[in-house]
Amino acid sequence: MSARQELLQALPNQPEKVASLVLMYLHSLPGYVAPEKPVPAAAVDYWESYWSKVYGSCEGMEWDEPEEQEFEVREEW
């Protein structure tokens, strides 16, 4: 179960004060940008909409990818 799913299950059982404090904490995390316009129901998840914006802004760009190696050599433990 993801952390998001656990949070969604646990919050309804908590007092309103706890839910508002959790929301304030999540909004204070680095990288949070308040939505400028209403988010469509399909993209309610903040991170899902964030990454779709990031990848959408890079549409059509070529990526310099390193050549694939056959085997990765690691140090002995």
C-alpha positions as CSV (number, residue, x, y, z in Angstrom):
1,M,0.0,0.0,0.0
2,S,1.4,3.4,-0.9
3,A,1.8,6.2,1.6
4,R,-0.8,8.2,-0.2
5,Q,-3.4,5.3,0.2
6,E,-2.5,4.9,3.9
7,L,-2.9,8.6,4.5
8,L,-6.3,8.6,2.7
9,Q,-7.5,5.7,4.9
10,A,-6.1,7.2,8.2
11,L,-7.3,10.8,7.8
12,P,-11.1,10.3,8.0
13,N,-10.5,8.7,11.5
14,Q,-8.6,11.7,12.8
15,P,-9.9,15.0,14.3
16,E,-10.3,17.9,11.9
17,K,-7.3,19.7,13.6
18,V,-5.0,16.8,12.7
19,A,-6.1,16.8,9.1
20,S,-5.6,20.5,8.7
21,L,-2.1,20.3,10.3
22,V,-1.1,17.4,7.9
23,L,-2.3,19.5,5.0
24,M,-0.3,22.5,6.2
25,Y,2.8,20.4,6.6
26,L,2.4,18.9,3.1
27,H,2.0,22.4,1.6
28,S,5.2,23.5,3.4
29,L,7.3,20.8,1.8
30,P,9.9,22.0,-0.8
31,G,8.6,21.7,-4.4
32,Y,5.0,22.3,-3.6
33,V,3.4,24.8,-5.9
34,A,-0.2,25.8,-5.3
35,P,-2.4,25.1,-8.3
36,E,-3.1,28.3,-10.3
37,K,-6.3,27.0,-11.7
38,P,-8.7,24.1,-10.8
39,V,-7.1,20.8,-11.3
40,P,-9.1,18.3,-13.4
41,A,-10.5,15.4,-11.5
42,A,-8.3,12.9,-13.4
43,A,-5.1,14.7,-12.2
44,V,-6.0,15.3,-8.5
45,D,-2.7,13.8,-7.3
46,Y,-0.3,16.7,-7.0
47,W,2.8,14.8,-8.0
48,E,1.1,13.2,-11.0
49,S,0.1,16.7,-12.3
50,Y,3.6,18.1,-11.5
51,W,5.4,15.4,-13.5
52,S,3.0,15.7,-16.4
53,K,3.8,19.4,-16.5
54,V,7.6,18.7,-16.4
55,Y,7.5,16.0,-19.1
56,G,5.0,18.1,-21.1
57,S,7.4,21.0,-21.2
58,C,10.2,18.7,-22.6
59,E,8.0,17.3,-25.4
60,G,9.9,17.0,-28.7
61,M,13.3,17.4,-27.1
62,E,16.0,14.9,-27.9
63,W,17.6,13.1,-24.9
64,D,21.3,12.3,-24.8
65,E,21.3,8.8,-23.4
66,P,24.5,6.9,-22.6
67,E,25.2,3.7,-24.5
68,E,23.9,0.6,-22.7
69,Q,26.5,-1.5,-21.1
70,E,26.2,-5.3,-21.2
71,F,27.0,-5.9,-17.6
72,E,27.6,-3.6,-14.7
73,V,30.7,-4.4,-12.7
74,R,30.5,-3.8,-9.0
75,E,33.0,-3.9,-6.2
76,E,33.2,-7.0,-4.1
77,W,31.7,-6.6,-0.6
